[in-house]
Amino acid sequence: MTPFTSLQRLVVTVAILASFVTFLDGTVVTVALPAISRELGGGIVTQQWVVDAYLITLSALILLAGSVSDAYGRVTVMRIGLVSFGIASVAVALAPDPLVLIIARAAQGAAGALLVPSSLALITATMRGEVQSRAIGVWTAFTTGAQLVGPLMGGVFVDLLSWRFVFLINVLPIAVNLVLLRRLQLPEHPRGIRVDWWSGALCALGLGALVFALIEQERFGWGSPAIWIPGAAGVALTALFLVRQVRSEAPLMPLSLFRVRNFGWGNLATLFIYAALSLNGFVIGVYLQQGPGLSATAAGLASLPITILMILLSSRAGTWAGRLGPRLFMTLGPLLMAVGALLLLTVGRDFDYWWQVLPAMIVLGLGLSLTVAPLTSAILGAIDESRSGIASAVNNAVSRVAGLLVVALLSTIVGGALDLDGFHNAAWVTAALFALGGIVSWIGIRRNPADADAGALDDGTAPDAARRKS
């Protein structure tokens, strides 16, 4: 196994820290939702909006950010995103009411959109083959770990301090990364790529209108003009966005990318897998407090086994997938997670974490460890380096939209209330989504030719053409 060079280690560190804050902030809020609702009011609707306001701008603008990253330089865009994210985090912590909180969360999402595509693009632009797969595996272990350890950190802050301090957790990693960025010397210059700002607006407004209709329909009903008008507008704006992607000379989401086999099928798998992960994370964090009555810290600790397994196994899974191809891992991993979700059906009124939740967390952790690094590597490794920023942005947008929509549909999924029956309903839906992700991966994913060439080169068996290409 070839060790990382000093530059590659710095790139991976910067990429991890930049993505860490967005992944952490997307999940740290989960266990804080009951406390936010108690202090500011609004019930489940406020809880949904606190999550989805962040995801709307993150999902919609991450595509725009991918083009901006390719056009103006990944390091520059990352620096702007870090500073903006820090300012928005302070605004969230100081919010006096639900409206200000939701607006500040939307600003956080907009800043976070600048970070993820530029961070992954740094890895895909500077590494290929097995080294890239291993780097993505390390990135995955820590960033997914941030997603999973977020509820634990949030729970500790909620119980010992206040939910407001939850949103200040990311200040330290932002400061450290700004220092490291000054040491990262990469040959970056504007590429003259056009940025389609109109498409960014269509995407943001379309998603926002759709999510408004999905969340608020529980209060107003589908027949209300307050629901069907924004719902119809959201569908129309989204359709216009897709039409513009076909006709634009510089599309935010080049539909031609989806003709690349692993990119197209991998993003479909991403849609199902990340919808399931978002649903499971939301339900676990909230139900364990509102149902069995666990503290915020205990609810956060519930998912700690997943974090530990991710940190221990994700890098290895990335390396194995680089050698053997991603298809097997992307199939078995989601199917294992489906089994883990079904194990949550054992949760009953006489609650016992050790027998009813822990086995599910272990199985989910094993499945997730096998899945995420191979999934990311298969998708981004299929696309040429010159388009790595937009490819990363599209994949991240798909995963965020998946979470956005499933949280917006939460009331429908759980049957109006997150009680025990609603928890079981969510477990069934989660398992079905995971299983669909595994099936799609088995049908569509193949080994990327570039990775196969790189693997042959490492063995000394690659043809001369492959050696020259590398």
C-alpha positions in Angstrom: 0.0 0.0 0.0 1.6 3.3 -1.2 1.6 5.9 1.6 0.2 9.4 1.0 2.6 12.1 0.1 2.8 15.1 2.3 0.7 17.1 -0.2 -1.9 14.3 -0.4 -2.1 14.2 3.4 -2.7 17.9 3.5 -5.3 17.7 0.8 -7.2 14.9 2.7 -7.0 16.8 6.0 -8.3 20.0 4.4 -11.1 18.1 2.6 -12.1 16.4 5.8 -12.3 19.5 7.9 -14.2 21.5 5.2 -16.8 18.8 4.8 -16.8 18.0 8.6 -18.6 21.2 9.5 -21.4 20.7 7.0 -22.0 17.0 7.8 -21.8 17.7 11.5 -24.2 20.6 11.4 -26.6 18.6 9.3 -27.0 16.0 12.1 -26.0 17.7 15.3 -29.3 19.4 15.3 -31.3 16.2 15.4 -31.2 15.7 19.2 -31.6 19.4 19.8 -35.0 19.5 18.1 -37.1 18.6 21.1 -35.3 21.3 23.2 -35.7 23.9 20.4 -39.4 23.0 20.1 -39.9 23.4 23.9 -38.2 26.8 24.0 -39.4 28.4 20.7 -42.6 26.3 20.1 -44.0 25.0 16.8 -44.1 21.3 17.4 -43.1 18.8 14.6 -43.5 21.4 11.9 -40.9 23.7 13.4 -38.6 20.6 13.8 -39.1 19.7 10.1 -38.3 23.3 9.0 -35.2 23.5 11.2 -33.8 20.5 9.3 -35.1 21.3 5.9 -34.3 25.0 5.8 -30.7 23.9 5.9 -31.1 21.2 3.4 -33.1 23.3 0.9 -30.3 25.8 0.3 -27.6 23.2 0.7 -29.2 20.9 -1.9 -30.2 23.7 -4.4 -27.0 25.7 -4.2 -24.5 22.9 -4.1 -24.9 22.5 -7.9 -24.2 26.2 -8.4 -21.2 25.8 -6.0 -19.8 23.0 -8.0 -19.6 25.2 -11.1 -18.3 28.1 -9.1 -15.6 25.8 -7.7 -14.5 24.7 -11.1 -14.6 28.2 -12.5 -12.9 30.2 -9.8 -10.8 27.7 -7.9 -11.5 25.2 -5.2 -9.4 26.7 -2.4 -10.8 30.2 -2.9 -14.4 28.9 -2.9 -13.7 26.8 0.2 -12.3 29.8 2.1 -15.4 31.9 1.4 -17.6 29.0 2.4 -15.8 28.5 5.7 -16.0 32.2 6.8 -19.7 32.4 5.7 -20.6 29.2 7.6 -19.0 30.5 10.8 -21.0 33.7 10.6 -24.3 31.9 9.9 -23.6 29.5 12.8 -23.4 32.4 15.3 -26.6 33.8 13.9 -28.4 30.4 14.5 -27.1 30.3 18.1 -28.5 33.8 18.8 -31.9 33.3 17.1 -34.7 34.7 19.3 -37.7 32.9 17.5 -38.4 30.1 15.0 -38.5 32.4 12.0 -35.0 33.9 12.6 -33.7 30.4 13.4 -35.0 29.0 10.1 -33.6 31.9 8.1 -30.2 31.5 9.7 -30.3 27.8 9.1 -31.0 28.5 5.4 -27.9 30.8 5.4 -25.8 28.0 6.9 -26.9 25.6 4.1 -26.0 28.2 1.5 -22.5 28.5 3.0 -22.2 24.7 3.4 -23.0 24.3 -0.3 -19.6 26.0 -1.1 -17.7 23.5 1.0 -18.5 19.9 0.1 -18.0 19.9 -3.7 -14.8 21.9 -3.5 -13.4 19.5 -0.8 -14.1 16.3 -2.7 -12.9 17.9 -5.9 -9.5 18.5 -4.3 -9.1 14.8 -3.7 -10.3 13.7 -7.2 -8.2 16.4 -8.9 -4.9 15.3 -7.1 -5.3 11.5 -6.9 -6.4 8.6 -9.0 -6.9 4.8 -8.8 -6.3 3.0 -5.5 -4.8 6.1 -3.8 -7.9 8.1 -4.6 -10.2 5.3 -3.3 -8.2 5.1 -0.1 -8.3 8.9 0.3 -12.0 8.9 -0.3 -12.3 6.1 2.3 -10.5 8.2 4.9 -12.6 11.2 4.0 -15.7 9.1 4.2 -14.8 7.7 7.6 -14.3 11.1 9.2 -17.1 13.0 7.5 -19.6 10.2 7.9 -18.4 9.9 11.5 -19.2 13.6 11.9 -22.7 12.9 10.7 -23.0 10.1 13.2 -21.2 11.6 16.2 -23.2 14.8 15.7 -26.2 13.6 17.7 -23.9 12.6 20.6 -22.1 15.9 20.7 -25.4 17.7 20.3 -26.9 15.7 23.2 -24.1 16.6 25.5 -24.4 20.3 24.7 -28.2 20.3 25.1 -28.1 18.5 28.5 -25.1 20.4 30.0 -25.5 23.8 28.4 -28.1 24.8 25.9 -29.3 23.8 22.4 -27.8 27.2 21.2 -24.2 26.0 21.9 -24.8 23.0 19.6 -24.4 25.4 16.6 -21.0 26.7 17.8 -19.3 23.3 17.8 -17.9 23.9 14.3 -16.1 27.2 15.1 -12.8 25.4 16.0 -12.6 23.2 12.8 -13.4 26.2 10.7 -10.5 28.2 12.3 -8.1 25.3 11.9 -9.0 24.7 8.3 -8.5 28.4 7.4 -4.9 28.1 8.7 -4.3 24.9 6.8 -5.6 26.4 3.6 -2.8 29.0 3.7 -0.3 26.1 3.5 -2.0 24.4 0.6 -0.2 25.5 -2.5 -2.1 24.3 -5.6 -1.8 25.7 -9.1 -5.3 27.3 -9.3 -6.5 30.0 -11.6 -9.9 31.0 -13.1 -10.8 28.6 -15.9 -13.3 30.9 -17.7 -16.1 28.4 -17.1 -19.6 30.1 -17.4 -21.8 29.8 -14.3 -25.5 29.5 -14.9 -27.0 31.7 -12.1 -30.5 31.4 -13.5 -30.5 27.6 -13.1 -29.4 28.0 -9.5 -32.4 30.3 -8.8 -34.8 27.8 -10.5 -33.4 24.9 -8.5 -33.6 26.8 -5.2 -37.1 28.1 -5.7 -38.4 24.8 -7.1 -37.1 22.8 -4.2 -38.3 25.4 -1.7 -41.8 25.5 -3.0 -42.1 21.7 -3.1 -40.8 21.2 0.4 -43.1 24.0 1.7 -46.1 22.0 0.2 -44.9 18.7 1.6 -44.3 20.0 5.2 -47.3 22.3 5.5 -49.9 20.0 3.9 -50.3 18.3 7.3 -51.6 21.7 8.6 -53.6 23.0 5.6 -54.5 19.9 3.7 -53.8 19.1 0.0 -56.9 20.9 -1.2 -55.8 24.3 0.2 -54.6 26.9 -2.3 -51.8 27.5 0.3 -50.5 24.0 -0.6 -51.4 23.1 -4.1 -50.3 26.5 -5.6 -46.7 26.3 -4.2 -46.7 22.6 -5.0 -47.6 23.1 -8.6 -45.1 26.0 -8.8 -42.4 23.8 -7.4 -43.1 21.1 -10.0 -43.1 23.7 -12.8 -39.9 25.4 -11.6 -38.1 22.1 -11.3 -39.2 21.1 -14.8 -37.9 24.4 -16.1 -34.7 23.8 -14.4 -34.3 20.4 -16.1 -35.2 21.9 -19.5 -32.6 24.6 -19.0 -30.0 21.9 -18.2 -30.6 20.4 -21.7 -30.4 23.8 -23.5 -27.8 25.6 -21.5 -24.2 25.9 -22.7 -22.9 25.7 -19.2 -25.5 23.6 -17.2 -25.3 23.3 -13.5 -26.3 19.7 -13.7 -25.1 18.3 -17.1 -27.5 15.6 -17.8 -24.9 14.0 -20.1 -23.0 12.9 -16.9 -25.9 10.5 -16.2 -25.1 8.6 -19.4 -21.8 7.5 -17.7 -23.0 4.2 -16.3 -21.5 4.3 -12.8 -22.4 8.0 -12.4 -26.1 7.5 -13.4 -26.7 4.3 -11.5 -24.6 5.4 -8.5 -26.6 8.5 -8.1 -29.9 6.5 -8.2 -28.5 4.3 -5.4 -27.4 7.4 -3.5 -31.0 8.7 -3.7 -32.4 5.6 -1.9 -29.5 5.1 0.5 -29.3 8.7 1.8 -33.0 9.0 2.0 -33.0 6.0 4.3 -30.0 7.4 6.3 -31.7 10.7 6.8 -35.0 9.2 7.8 -33.3 6.8 10.3 -31.2 9.5 11.8 -34.1 11.9 12.3 -36.4 9.3 13.8 -33.8 7.8 16.2 -32.7 11.2 17.5 -36.2 12.5 18.2 -38.1 9.3 19.1 -35.7 8.1 21.8 -36.3 11.4 23.6 -40.0 11.8 23.0 -40.9 8.0 23.4 -38.8 6.2 26.0 -37.8 9.5 27.5 -34.0 9.3 27.1 -31.9 12.4 27.7 -30.5 14.1 24.7 -27.0 12.7 25.5 -28.3 9.2 25.7 -30.2 9.6 22.5 -27.0 10.8 20.9 -25.0 7.8 22.3 -27.5 5.4 20.7 -25.8 5.7 17.3 -22.2 5.7 18.6 -21.6 2.1 17.5 -22.2 3.2 13.9 -19.6 5.9 14.3 -17.0 3.6 15.7 -17.4 1.0 13.0 -17.3 3.7 10.3 -14.0 5.0 11.6 -12.5 1.5 11.9 -13.7 0.1 8.5 -14.4 2.8 6.0 -10.8 3.3 4.8 -10.4 -0.4 4.4 -13.6 -0.7 2.5 -12.4 2.1 0.2 -9.1 0.2 -0.4 -10.9 -3.1 -1.1 -13.2 -1.5 -3.5 -10.3 0.0 -5.3 -8.9 -3.5 -5.8 -12.0 -5.5 -6.4 -14.5 -3.0 -7.7 -17.4 -1.3 -5.9 -20.3 -3.4 -7.0 -20.2 -6.1 -4.4 -19.8 -3.6 -1.5 -22.5 -1.3 -2.8 -24.9 -4.3 -2.9 -24.1 -6.1 0.3 -23.8 -2.9 2.4 -27.3 -1.5 1.8 -28.8 -4.9 2.2 -27.1 -5.3 5.6 -28.5 -1.8 6.5 -32.0 -3.0 5.5 -31.6 -5.8 8.0 -30.5 -3.4 10.6 -33.5 -1.1 10.0 -35.8 -4.1 10.4 -34.2 -5.0 13.7 -35.6 -1.7 15.0 -39.1 -3.2 14.8 -38.2 -5.0 18.1 -38.4 -1.7 19.9 -41.5 -1.9 22.2 -43.2 0.0 25.0 -40.9 -1.8 27.5 -37.8 -0.2 26.1 -34.4 -1.8 26.3 -31.5 -0.3 24.4 -29.2 -3.2 24.6 -31.5 -5.8 23.1 -33.8 -3.6 20.9 -31.5 -0.9 19.5 -27.8 -1.9 19.9 -28.0 -4.9 17.5 -29.6 -2.7 14.8 -26.9 -0.1 15.3 -24.1 -2.7 14.9 -25.6 -4.1 11.7 -26.3 -0.6 10.3 -22.7 0.4 11.1 -21.2 -2.7 9.3 -23.4 -2.0 6.2 -22.7 1.7 6.1 -18.9 1.0 6.4 -19.0 -1.2 3.4 -21.1 1.2 1.3 -20.1 4.8 1.5 -16.5 4.9 0.4 -17.1 2.5 -2.6 -20.2 4.5 -3.5 -18.4 7.8 -3.6 -15.4 6.4 -5.4 -17.5 4.6 -8.0 -19.4 7.8 -8.9 -16.6 10.3 -8.9 -14.0 8.0 -10.3 -16.2 7.6 -13.4 -15.9 11.3 -14.3 -12.9 13.1 -15.8 -10.9 15.3 -13.4 -11.7 18.4 -15.3 -15.4 18.0 -14.3 -14.8 16.6 -10.8 -16.2 19.7 -9.1 -19.6 19.5 -10.8 -19.7 15.7 -10.5 -19.1 16.0 -6.8 -21.7 18.7 -6.5 -24.3 16.7 -8.4 -23.7 13.6 -6.2 -23.9 15.7 -3.0 -27.0 17.4 -4.3 -28.7 14.1 -4.9 -27.9 12.9 -1.3 -29.1 16.2 0.2 -32.3 16.2 -1.9 -33.0 12.7 -0.7 -32.8 13.7 2.9 -34.7 16.9 2.2 -37.7 15.1 0.7 -37.9 12.3 3.2 -37.9 14.7 6.2 -40.5 16.8 4.4 -42.6 13.6 4.1 -42.0 12.6 7.7 -45.6 13.3 8.9 -47.0 11.1 6.1 -44.4 8.3 6.7 -45.0 8.1 10.5 -48.8 8.7 10.3 -48.9 12.1 11.8 -47.1 11.5 15.1 -43.7 10.1 16.0 -45.1 7.6 18.6 -44.2 3.9 18.7 -46.4 3.0 15.7 -44.9 5.9 13.8 -41.4 4.7 14.7 -42.2 1.2 13.3 -43.6 2.7 10.1 -40.4 4.6 9.6 -38.3 1.5 10.2 -40.3 -0.3 7.4 -39.8 2.6 5.0 -36.1 2.8 5.9 -35.5 -0.9 5.2 -37.3 -0.7 1.9 -35.2 2.3 0.8 -31.9 0.6 1.8 -32.9 -2.6 -0.1 -33.7 -0.6 -3.2 -30.2 1.0 -3.0 -28.6 -2.4 -2.9 -30.7 -3.7 -5.8 -29.9 -0.7 -8.0 -26.2 -1.1 -7.2 -26.2 -4.7 -8.2 -28.0 -4.0 -11.5 -26.0 -0.9 -12.6 -22.6 -0.6 -11.0 -19.4 -1.9 -12.7 -15.7 -1.3 -12.2 -14.4 2.0 -13.5 -11.9 1.4 -16.3 -9.6 4.1 -14.9 -9.4 2.3 -11.5 -8.8 -1.0 -13.2 -5.9 0.5 -15.2 -4.5 2.1 -12.0 -4.7 -1.2 -10.2 -2.9 -3.0 -13.1 -0.2 -0.2 -13.1 0.4 -0.8 -9.4 0.9 -4.5 -10.2 3.3 -3.7 -13.0 1.0 -5.3 -15.6 -0.6 -2.2 -17.2 -0.1 -1.7 -20.9 2.1 1.2 -22.1 -0.9 3.3 -22.9 -2.2 3.0 -19.4 1.2 3.9 -18.0 1.4 7.0 -20.1 -2.2 8.0 -19.1 -1.3 7.6 -15.4 
